[in-house]
Amino acid sequence: KAGVTQTPRYLIKTRGQQVTLSCSPISGHRSVSWYQQTPGQGLQFLFEYFSETQRNKGNFPGRFSGRQFSNSRSEMNVSTLELGDSALYLCASSLAAGGNTGELFFGEGSRLTVL
Amino acid sequence: EDQVTQSPEALRLQEGESSSLNCSYTVSGLRGLFWYRQDPGKGPEFLFTLYSAGEEKEKERLKATLTKKESFLHITAPKPEDSATYLCAVQATGGSYIPTFGRGTSLIVHP
């Protein structure tokens, strides 16, 4: 059974640019969550999607957005990149039957560097 | 606000030297506590879920325990391949069920 797939794995952008990251969840998983991981802040929740609807959102500015498609694949977008957006962006999927079980299956992440 | 504090931040052990990692939490009501392992350059990998005080889970050299205020991850006779960052997360009852993660304990096991 294939795991969570994230693309691209590494990318370098400059301030002011925008970036789109992609996530394909485990087959059958309908919930996709996005997290930002930095050495200083640890894992910070960005948002969660279930059946193409955003169900929860973390405390991030509006420059961070996402969406989910009918096949459960998800994308997140960061506009007007800032240096502080450099981080590992992790996608996690779960069965979410009746609500998030807390058991998340993570991808290997997209490492974003903003210069 | 839910809070998770992990200690120590970093731990160095010799192969075979048993130890414990701590996860202290503050939550209005605990729905579940989770342990994950994260290797460098990889995403976290789920290890255990604990739901109530007194519960224990084991997997190979790892054993997780839970009290009303904290959880311990005991590592018995560790091997170098146990080197990783161990993350703890809590999920609260009511409201959002999004887990809150601690900052992790970086474990290095020397041969």
Chai-1 contact restraints between the chains, C-beta under 6 A:
chainA,res_idxA,chainB,res_idxB,connection_type,confidence,min_distance_angstrom,max_distance_angstrom,comment,restraint_id
A,G42,B,F101,contact,1.0,0.0,6.0,A-B,restraint_1
A,G42,B,R103,contact,1.0,0.0,6.0,A-B,restraint_2
A,L43,B,F101,contact,1.0,0.0,6.0,A-B,restraint_3
A,F45,B,I98,contact,1.0,0.0,6.0,A-B,restraint_4
A,N56,B,S96,contact,1.0,0.0,6.0,A-B,restraint_5
A,N56,B,I98,contact,1.0,0.0,6.0,A-B,restraint_6
A,L90,B,G43,contact,1.0,0.0,6.0,A-B,restraint_7
A,G99,B,Y97,contact,1.0,0.0,6.0,A-B,restraint_8
A,N100,B,Y97,contact,1.0,0.0,6.0,A-B,restraint_9
A,G102,B,G32,contact,1.0,0.0,6.0,A-B,restraint_10
A,G102,B,F34,contact,1.0,0.0,6.0,A-B,restraint_11
A,G102,B,Q91,contact,1.0,0.0,6.0,A-B,restraint_12
A,G102,B,P99,contact,1.0,0.0,6.0,A-B,restraint_13
A,E103,B,F46,contact,1.0,0.0,6.0,A-B,restraint_14
A,F106,B,G43,contact,1.0,0.0,6.0,A-B,restraint_15
A,F106,B,P44,contact,1.0,0.0,6.0,A-B,restraint_16
A,G107,B,G43,contact,1.0,0.0,6.0,A-B,restraint_17
A,E108,B,K42,contact,1.0,0.0,6.0,A-B,restraint_18
A,E108,B,G43,contact,1.0,0.0,6.0,A-B,restraint_19
A,G109,B,G43,contact,1.0,0.0,6.0,A-B,restraint_20
